[in-house]
Every structure is written in C-alpha cells, then in structure tokens.
Amino acid sequence: MPSKEPKAYDGKHITVTYDVGRCLHAAECVHGLPEVFDSGRRPWVQPDAADPERVAEVIRRCPSGALQYRLSEGPAEQPDRPTTTVVRSPVGQLILRGELSVTTPEGVRNETRVVLCACGVSRNQPYCDHSGPCGSD
C-alpha cells in the first residue's frame, strides 16, 4: 500500500504535512505538543496552537518522517548534519536521519528522516509499516 500524497495543514507561520502511510505511531508529536497534535480532534493537527519553532522542534522528533514542516518565513526542514545517521532498532528497522535520497516505486524522494523496512514485508516499501517482524514492538 504505497503512501498517498501527504496531507497539508496550513498555519499562519508554519505548514505541517502528514504522510499516514509512513506513520509508525511513535507518538512523539502527541506527547510533545498535545495542543497541536490531537488524534481525537478533527483536524488532528492545529499548527497555530503553539509557537512555530516549537512545532518544528517536535516534528523533528518524528522518527519516520511522517510529519514534516515548512516555516512561512524560512526554508523547509533542513537535514541533520552529519549527512547520515543510521541506527538499527531492537526489532531490526533501519532508522536514518540526514540528507537522504530514498528510491521508492514512485521514484527518488529527498528525505530528512525515515524508518526503513529491514524484513521486506512492508506494503509501503522501502518504508516500514509495522506489518512484518521488523515492525513488531
């Protein structure tokens, strides 16, 4: 099940995008800023409910990159430096941060954060979708 186009939530000073197909429910967003990210509310993202810099800081905690941002008065999210950090999770997922080029069935995507499937079972290749053993917690 490939990802659909990410959903954009426009605020006055920040736009938040959400790619449901990449979300692994790490809950960094809802724990970090529940006034902005509330899965029980529609729309579930309220970008103007907190300072845009704080929203951006919490989004950068999202390990899968399902959440991204663009500040109105600045560039899109910048990748971590050094260029790449690679960590294998205890269940085998590959967690990468940095200036990344990821080849997908739809073509190459420039990314800043991803969780890649290491078991080959994900229906959202190359991203992990928790459907195989590497997505089990």
N, CA, C and O atoms as a DFTB+ gen file, in Angstrom:
548 C
 N C O
     1  1       0.847      -1.173       0.000
     2  2       0.000       0.000       0.000
     3  2       0.891       1.234       0.000
     4  3       1.288       1.693       1.071
     5  1       1.218       1.787      -1.168
     6  2       2.057       2.972      -1.230
     7  2       1.387       4.167      -0.567
     8  3       0.163       4.245      -0.470
     9  1       2.218       5.091      -0.116
    10  2       1.706       6.297       0.530
    11  2       0.934       7.146      -0.460
    12  3       1.302       7.245      -1.631
    13  1      -0.145       7.761       0.020
    14  2      -0.834       8.785      -0.752
    15  2      -0.037      10.070      -0.579
    16  3       0.911      10.125       0.205
    17  1      -0.427      11.090      -1.311
    18  2       0.218      12.391      -1.148
    19  2       0.013      12.849       0.298
    20  3      -1.094      12.738       0.826
    21  1       1.068      13.364       0.946
    22  2       0.904      13.826       2.334
    23  2      -0.156      14.920       2.447
    24  3      -0.310      15.739       1.541
    25  1      -0.881      14.928       3.560
    26  2      -1.912      15.927       3.850
    27  2      -1.236      17.148       4.449
    28  3      -0.404      17.020       5.347
    29  1      -1.585      18.324       3.963
    30  2      -1.008      19.573       4.460
    31  2      -1.976      20.270       5.410
    32  3      -3.177      20.353       5.153
    33  1      -1.423      20.766       6.511
    34  2      -2.167      21.550       7.495
    35  2      -1.487      22.924       7.547
    36  3      -0.392      23.063       8.092
    37  1      -2.146      23.928       6.977
    38  2      -1.563      25.258       6.869
    39  2      -1.873      26.103       8.086
    40  3      -3.028      26.235       8.491
    41  1      -0.834      26.670       8.663
    42  2      -0.970      27.642       9.733
    43  2      -0.490      28.994       9.235
    44  3      -0.069      29.121       8.086
    45  1      -0.550      29.998      10.091
    46  2      -0.111      31.343       9.698
    47  2       1.393      31.399       9.450
    48  3       1.852      32.107       8.554
    49  1       2.167      30.643      10.252
    50  2       3.620      30.733      10.175
    51  2       4.312      29.410       9.878
    52  3       5.529      29.374       9.692
    53  1       3.546      28.326       9.833
    54  2       4.132      27.011       9.575
    55  2       3.094      26.132       8.882
    56  3       1.906      26.190       9.199
    57  1       3.555      25.323       7.938
    58  2       2.716      24.304       7.320
    59  2       3.261      22.956       7.740
    60  3       4.456      22.686       7.611
    61  1       2.378      22.113       8.244
    62  2       2.735      20.762       8.682
    63  2       2.172      19.791       7.656
    64  3       1.008      19.902       7.271
    65  1       2.982      18.847       7.212
    66  2       2.476      17.796       6.330
    67  2       2.562      16.462       7.063
    68  3       3.452      16.230       7.881
    69  1       1.600      15.588       6.738
    70  2       1.489      14.293       7.398
    71  2       1.278      13.220       6.344
    72  3       0.346      13.300       5.544
    73  1       2.152      12.207       6.344
    74  2       2.070      11.074       5.429
    75  2       1.628       9.859       6.238
    76  3       2.452       9.204       6.877
    77  1       0.337       9.558       6.213
    78  2      -0.233       8.487       7.030
    79  2       0.426       7.136       6.746
    80  3       0.553       6.316       7.656
    81  1       0.840       6.894       5.524
    82  2       1.451       5.615       5.174
    83  2       2.803       5.390       5.806
    84  3       3.285       4.257       5.847
    85  1       3.429       6.450       6.303
    86  2       4.739       6.326       6.946
    87  2       4.672       6.408       8.459
    88  3       5.673       6.154       9.130
    89  1       3.523       6.755       9.012
    90  2       3.400       6.928      10.459
    91  2       3.526       5.585      11.172
    92  3       2.820       4.629      10.851
    93  1       4.437       5.529      12.145
    94  2       4.631       4.316      12.942
    95  2       4.103       4.502      14.360
    96  3       4.343       3.656      15.222
    97  1       3.398       5.581      14.610
    98  2       2.735       5.845      15.893
    99  2       3.716       5.865      17.064
   100  3       3.437       5.327      18.135
   101  1       4.862       6.493      16.840
   102  2       5.828       6.675      17.926
   103  2       5.289       7.661      18.961
   104  3       5.750       7.678      20.103
   105  1       4.321       8.478      18.568
   106  2       3.602       9.421      19.441
   107  2       4.480      10.553      19.966
   108  3       4.134      11.188      20.962
   109  1       5.603      10.813      19.316
   110  2       6.428      11.960      19.715
   111  2       5.637      13.251      19.584
   112  3       5.804      14.164      20.393
   113  1       4.781      13.338      18.581
   114  2       4.001      14.553      18.342
   115  2       2.944      14.755      19.425
   116  3       2.885      15.821      20.036
   117  1       2.112      13.745      19.667
   118  2       1.012      13.912      20.621
   119  2       1.513      14.071      22.052
   120  3       0.873      14.741      22.862
   121  1       2.654      13.460      22.369
   122  2       3.228      13.649      23.710
   123  2       3.970      14.974      23.817
   124  3       3.992      15.599      24.878
   125  1       4.582      15.401      22.702
   126  2       5.375      16.625      22.721
   127  2       4.561      17.895      22.708
   128  3       4.917      18.860      23.385
   129  1       3.461      17.923      21.945
   130  2       2.603      19.110      21.840
   131  2       1.155      18.675      21.665
   132  3       0.622      18.762      20.559
   133  1       0.506      18.209      22.726
   134  2      -0.874      17.748      22.580
   135  2      -1.844      18.843      22.157
   136  3      -2.912      18.539      21.625
   137  1      -1.503      20.103      22.379
   138  2      -2.376      21.184      21.940
   139  2      -2.343      21.360      20.415
   140  3      -3.265      21.938      19.840
   141  1      -1.298      20.869      19.768
   142  2      -1.176      20.939      18.313
   143  2      -1.590      19.621      17.671
   144  3      -2.299      19.613      16.665
   145  1      -1.146      18.500      18.255
   146  2      -1.383      17.169      17.693
   147  2      -2.326      16.391      18.612
   148  3      -1.927      15.947      19.688
   149  1      -3.572      16.231      18.181
   150  2      -4.581      15.542      18.985
   151  2      -5.368      14.624      18.064
   152  3      -6.218      15.089      17.305
   153  1      -5.091      13.314      18.123
   154  2      -5.720      12.354      17.215
   155  2      -7.224      12.208      17.447
   156  3      -7.910      11.609      16.619
   157  1      -7.748      12.733      18.538
   158  2      -9.175      12.677      18.805
   159  2      -9.944      13.870      18.272
   160  3     -11.164      13.936      18.424
   161  1      -9.255      14.810      17.654
   162  2      -9.865      16.044      17.150
   163  2      -9.736      16.073      15.629
   164  3      -8.814      15.469      15.082
   165  1     -10.620      16.744      14.956
   166  2     -10.541      16.938      13.508
   167  2     -10.564      18.418      13.194
   168  3     -11.463      19.107      13.677
   169  1      -9.643      18.950      12.423
   170  2      -8.441      18.248      12.004
   171  2      -7.528      17.982      13.202
   172  3      -7.518      18.736      14.174
   173  1      -6.779      16.915      13.111
   174  2      -5.971      16.480      14.258
   175  2      -4.710      17.323      14.444
   176  3      -4.082      17.265      15.501
   177  1      -4.331      18.109      13.427
   178  2      -3.172      18.992      13.532
   179  2      -3.664      20.437      13.507
   180  3      -4.354      20.852      12.575
   181  1      -3.303      21.196      14.538
   182  2      -3.635      22.621      14.657
   183  2      -2.318      23.399      14.708
   184  3      -1.834      23.699      15.799
   185  1      -1.721      23.735      13.546
   186  2      -0.383      24.331      13.522
   187  2      -0.250      25.642      14.295
   188  3       0.838      25.963      14.773
   189  1      -1.336      26.404      14.425
   190  2      -1.262      27.691      15.103
   191  2      -1.455      27.610      16.616
   192  3      -1.483      28.644      17.282
   193  1      -1.586      26.423      17.166
   194  2      -1.840      26.268      18.601
   195  2      -0.570      26.378      19.448
   196  3      -0.645      26.312      20.675
   197  1       0.589      26.544      18.815
   198  2       1.847      26.724      19.542
   199  2       2.792      27.528      18.655
   200  3       2.549      27.698      17.461
   201  1       3.862      28.014      19.254
   202  2       4.883      28.754      18.528
   203  2       5.440      27.891      17.391
   204  3       5.736      26.716      17.607
   205  1       5.589      28.452      16.185
   206  2       6.043      27.644      15.052
   207  2       7.398      26.967      15.265
   208  3       7.609      25.851      14.790
   209  1       8.304      27.617      15.961
   210  2       9.612      26.996      16.230
   211  2       9.461      25.771      17.137
   212  3      10.176      24.781      16.980
   213  1       8.539      25.846      18.072
   214  2       8.281      24.702      18.973
   215  2       7.635      23.564      18.188
   216  3       7.986      22.401      18.388
   217  1       6.690      23.885      17.291
   218  2       6.060      22.868      16.439
   219  2       7.130      22.175      15.606
   220  3       7.143      20.948      15.509
   221  1       8.027      22.954      15.003
   222  2       9.103      22.389      14.184
   223  2      10.002      21.475      15.017
   224  3      10.398      20.403      14.560
   225  1      10.319      21.898      16.227
   226  2      11.196      21.093      17.098
   227  2      10.554      19.739      17.419
   228  3      11.241      18.717      17.421
   229  1       9.257      19.724      17.689
   230  2       8.571      18.458      17.988
   231  2       8.476      17.594      16.731
   232  3       8.633      16.376      16.814
   233  1       8.226      18.188      15.591
   234  2       8.155      17.427      14.337
   235  2       9.487      16.744      14.049
   236  3       9.508      15.616      13.558
   237  1      10.587      17.406      14.345
   238  2      11.905      16.794      14.100
   239  2      12.131      15.553      14.953
   240  3      13.032      14.768      14.659
   241  1      11.340      15.356      15.997
   242  2      11.435      14.132      16.816
   243  2      10.782      12.931      16.142
   244  3      11.059      11.795      16.528
   245  1       9.926      13.146      15.150
   246  2       9.208      12.073      14.465
   247  2      10.226      11.189      13.746
   248  3      10.833      11.630      12.771
   249  1      10.425       9.952      14.207
   250  2      11.492       9.131      13.630
   251  2      11.230       8.695      12.196
   252  3      12.176       8.504      11.432
   253  1       9.980       8.535      11.817
   254  2       9.667       8.007      10.488
   255  2       9.652       9.071       9.402
   256  3       9.702       8.742       8.217
   257  1       9.585      10.341       9.787
   258  2       9.454      11.399       8.803
   259  2       8.038      11.556       8.291
   260  3       7.812      12.277       7.319
   261  1       7.064      10.887       8.932
   262  2       5.664      11.031       8.525
   263  2       5.215      12.481       8.675
   264  3       4.404      12.968       7.887
   265  1       5.738      13.166       9.678
   266  2       5.477      14.590       9.860
   267  2       6.656      15.383       9.327
   268  3       7.810      15.050       9.596
   269  1       6.364      16.434       8.571
   270  2       7.368      17.352       8.040
   271  2       6.809      18.763       8.217
   272  3       5.630      18.933       8.526
   273  1       7.646      19.756       8.025
   274  2       7.176      21.130       8.165
   275  2       7.888      22.053       7.200
   276  3       8.953      21.738       6.669
   277  1       7.264      23.205       6.988
   278  2       7.875      24.316       6.256
   279  2       7.439      25.598       6.958
   280  3       6.248      25.874       7.102
   281  1       8.423      26.368       7.386
   282  2       8.135      27.660       8.002
   283  2       7.790      28.670       6.914
   284  3       8.401      28.660       5.846
   285  1       6.816      29.543       7.175
   286  2       6.419      30.560       6.197
   287  2       7.562      31.519       5.900
   288  3       7.733      31.959       4.763
   289  1       8.330      31.835       6.908
   290  2       9.427      32.795       6.779
   291  2      10.771      32.091       6.771
   292  3      11.710      32.549       7.423
   293  1      10.883      30.996       6.053
   294  2      12.164      30.308       6.038
   295  2      12.144      29.087       5.162
   296  3      11.159      28.807       4.480
   297  1      13.239      28.362       5.186
   298  2      13.348      27.174       4.330
   299  2      12.559      26.006       4.899
   300  3      12.089      26.031       6.036
   301  1      12.434      24.990       4.070
   302  2      11.848      23.733       4.540
   303  2      12.799      23.126       5.565
   304  3      13.918      23.605       5.748
   305  1      12.358      22.099       6.213
   306  2      13.171      21.402       7.203
   307  2      14.526      21.044       6.615
   308  3      14.617      20.529       5.500
   309  1      15.565      21.321       7.367
   310  2      16.917      21.013       6.940
   311  2      17.353      19.678       7.550
   312  3      17.009      19.378       8.693
   313  1      18.100      18.884       6.800
   314  2      18.539      17.594       7.324
   315  2      19.578      17.759       8.419
   316  3      20.283      18.766       8.496
   317  1      19.650      16.729       9.270
   318  2      20.686      16.699      10.299
   319  2      22.053      16.641       9.639
   320  3      22.201      16.134       8.527
   321  1      23.018      17.152      10.315
   322  2      24.406      17.006       9.902
   323  2      25.117      16.294      11.038
   324  3      24.892      16.696      12.179
   325  1      25.938      15.297      10.851
   326  2      26.496      14.870       9.578
   327  2      25.430      14.337       8.639
   328  3      24.283      14.121       9.029
   329  1      25.825      14.134       7.418
   330  2      24.879      13.795       6.375
   331  2      23.972      12.639       6.744
   332  3      22.771      12.727       6.489
   333  1      24.467      11.572       7.323
   334  2      23.616      10.422       7.601
   335  2      23.932       9.817       8.959
   336  3      25.094       9.639       9.324
   337  1      22.878       9.507       9.696
   338  2      22.972       8.727      10.913
   339  2      22.113       7.495      10.682
   340  3      20.947       7.611      10.305
   341  1      22.679       6.321      10.905
   342  2      21.942       5.075      10.716
   343  2      21.953       4.300      12.035
   344  3      23.009       4.070      12.625
   345  1      20.756       3.901      12.487
   346  2      20.613       3.116      13.713
   347  2      19.694       1.946      13.412
   348  3      18.672       2.125      12.750
   349  1      20.030       0.767      13.878
   350  2      19.135      -0.386      13.770
   351  2      18.369      -0.474      15.078
   352  3      18.964      -0.530      16.154
   353  1      17.032      -0.486      14.978
   354  2      16.198      -0.588      16.178
   355  2      16.310      -1.999      16.743
   356  3      16.799      -2.898      16.059
   357  1      15.867      -2.205      17.974
   358  2      15.932      -3.542      18.568
   359  2      15.176      -4.612      17.765
   360  3      15.501      -5.795      17.858
   361  1      14.174      -4.204      16.983
   362  2      13.420      -5.186      16.189
   363  2      13.893      -5.247      14.743
   364  3      13.331      -6.000      13.948
   365  1      14.917      -4.470      14.383
   366  2      15.528      -4.591      13.077
   367  2      15.292      -3.468      12.096
   368  3      15.953      -3.425      11.058
   369  1      14.373      -2.551      12.379
   370  2      14.145      -1.439      11.459
   371  2      15.421      -0.615      11.313
   372  3      16.238      -0.547      12.231
   373  1      15.578       0.005      10.157
   374  2      16.699       0.911       9.934
   375  2      16.186       2.338      10.060
   376  3      15.324       2.764       9.291
   377  1      16.714       3.072      11.027
   378  2      16.299       4.442      11.301
   379  2      17.408       5.352      10.797
   380  3      18.540       5.285      11.276
   381  1      17.078       6.212       9.821
   382  2      18.069       7.081       9.198
   383  2      17.666       8.535       9.357
   384  3      16.489       8.883       9.274
   385  1      18.674       9.384       9.588
   386  2      18.481      10.830       9.681
   387  2      19.590      11.482       8.898
   388  3      20.735      11.032       8.954
   389  1      19.279      12.525       8.175
   390  2      20.294      13.258       7.436
   391  2      19.788      13.667       6.069
   392  3      18.582      13.721       5.828
   393  1      20.713      13.951       5.184
   394  2      20.388      14.338       3.817
   395  2      20.308      13.057       2.999
   396  3      21.329      12.527       2.560
   397  1      19.084      12.562       2.796
   398  2      18.871      11.232       2.243
   399  2      18.178      11.288       0.890
   400  3      17.344      12.161       0.646
   401  1      18.524      10.364       0.021
   402  2      17.804      10.117      -1.231
   403  2      17.310       8.683      -1.145
   404  3      18.108       7.746      -1.102
   405  1      15.991       8.513      -1.120
   406  2      15.395       7.187      -0.952
   407  2      14.689       6.810      -2.246
   408  3      13.831       7.545      -2.735
   409  1      15.057       5.661      -2.794
   410  2      14.422       5.184      -4.014
   411  2      13.156       4.435      -3.648
   412  3      13.199       3.457      -2.901
   413  1      12.023       4.895      -4.177
   414  2      10.724       4.286      -3.940
   415  2      10.163       3.817      -5.283
   416  3      10.720       4.154      -6.328
   417  1       9.080       3.050      -5.277
   418  2       8.470       2.663      -6.552
   419  2       8.037       3.868      -7.393
   420  3       7.947       3.769      -8.616
   421  1       7.770       5.003      -6.741
   422  2       7.355       6.209      -7.452
   423  2       8.532       7.062      -7.899
   424  3       8.335       8.058      -8.594
   425  1       9.742       6.697      -7.520
   426  2      10.927       7.465      -7.878
   427  2      11.729       7.838      -6.644
   428  3      11.424       7.386      -5.540
   429  1      12.741       8.651      -6.826
   430  2      13.618       9.061      -5.729
   431  2      12.979      10.210      -4.960
   432  3      12.492      11.177      -5.546
   433  1      12.990      10.081      -3.622
   434  2      12.468      11.135      -2.746
   435  2      13.596      11.648      -1.872
   436  3      14.360      10.857      -1.318
   437  1      13.708      12.951      -1.744
   438  2      14.659      13.547      -0.807
   439  2      13.996      13.557       0.556
   440  3      12.862      14.014       0.702
   441  1      14.699      13.056       1.542
   442  2      14.149      12.898       2.889
   443  2      15.129      13.450       3.920
   444  3      16.313      13.633       3.635
   445  1      14.616      13.712       5.124
   446  2      15.457      14.100       6.256
   447  2      15.421      13.053       7.369
   448  3      16.362      12.950       8.156
   449  1      14.322      12.266       7.436
   450  2      14.164      11.229       8.461
   451  2      13.334      10.109       7.881
   452  3      12.306      10.367       7.254
   453  1      13.761       8.854       8.076
   454  2      12.979       7.716       7.614
   455  2      13.187       6.523       8.538
   456  3      14.203       6.420       9.225
   457  1      12.203       5.622       8.540
   458  2      12.346       4.300       9.141
   459  2      12.101       3.327       7.999
   460  3      10.996       3.242       7.463
   461  1      13.152       2.590       7.634
   462  2      13.069       1.675       6.509
   463  2      12.826       0.251       6.982
   464  3      13.310      -0.163       8.035
   465  1      12.065      -0.492       6.179
   466  2      11.768      -1.888       6.451
   467  2      13.033      -2.707       6.235
   468  3      13.707      -2.561       5.215
   469  1      13.353      -3.563       7.191
   470  2      14.528      -4.432       7.068
   471  2      14.145      -5.885       6.812
   472  3      15.011      -6.721       6.552
   473  1      12.841      -6.190       6.886
   474  2      12.430      -7.587       6.724
   475  2      11.824      -7.863       5.349
   476  3      11.660      -9.023       4.971
   477  1      11.489      -6.814       4.597
   478  2      10.948      -6.983       3.256
   479  2       9.460      -7.235       3.179
   480  3       8.950      -7.516       2.095
   481  1       8.737      -7.147       4.293
   482  2       7.310      -7.471       4.313
   483  2       6.420      -6.233       4.166
   484  3       5.247      -6.369       3.819
   485  1       6.935      -5.056       4.416
   486  2       6.137      -3.828       4.365
   487  2       5.422      -3.683       3.027
   488  3       5.980      -3.977       1.970
   489  1       4.175      -3.223       3.097
   490  2       3.406      -2.924       1.892
   491  2       3.688      -1.506       1.407
   492  3       3.128      -1.072       0.400
   493  1       4.549      -0.787       2.113
   494  2       4.892       0.596       1.770
   495  2       6.405       0.702       1.554
   496  3       7.040       1.639       2.038
   497  1       6.977      -0.262       0.825
   498  2       8.424      -0.301       0.603
   499  2       8.932       1.001      -0.001
   500  3       8.267       1.588      -0.854
   501  1      10.069       1.445       0.418
   502  2      11.019       0.830       1.326
   503  2      10.762       1.185       2.793
   504  3      11.531       0.795       3.671
   505  1       9.670       1.931       3.060
   506  2       9.365       2.379       4.417
   507  2       8.730       1.259       5.239
   508  3       7.986       0.436       4.706
   509  1       9.026       1.233       6.531
   510  2       8.407       0.261       7.433
   511  2       6.962       0.675       7.703
   512  3       6.680       1.853       7.923
   513  1       6.053      -0.292       7.686
   514  2       4.659      -0.008       8.036
   515  2       4.169      -0.887       9.187
   516  3       2.964      -0.997       9.414
   517  1       5.091      -1.508       9.908
   518  2       4.795      -2.372      11.065
   519  2       4.113      -3.671      10.680
   520  3       3.604      -4.354      11.568
   521  1       4.069      -4.057       9.405
   522  2       3.356      -5.274       9.030
   523  2       4.201      -6.525       9.142
   524  3       3.653      -7.627       9.108
   525  1       5.504      -6.405       9.274
   526  2       6.362      -7.583       9.353
   527  2       7.085      -7.650      10.690
   528  3       6.835      -6.835      11.577
   529  1       7.977      -8.616      10.832
   530  2       8.687      -8.802      12.095
   531  2       9.563      -7.611      12.494
   532  3       9.787      -7.384      13.683
   533  1      10.066      -6.838      11.501
   534  2      10.908      -5.694      11.883
   535  2      10.056      -4.538      12.416
   536  3      10.605      -3.593      12.981
   537  1       8.757      -4.589      12.255
   538  2       7.883      -3.546      12.782
   539  2       7.232      -3.905      14.090
   540  3       6.484      -3.107      14.654
   541  1       7.506      -5.102      14.584
   542  2       6.907      -5.544      15.845
   543  2       7.633      -4.915      17.002
   544  3       8.862      -4.845      17.009
   545  1       6.894      -4.464      17.971
   546  2       7.494      -3.867      19.170
   547  2       7.552      -4.855      20.300
   548  3       8.028      -4.524      21.386
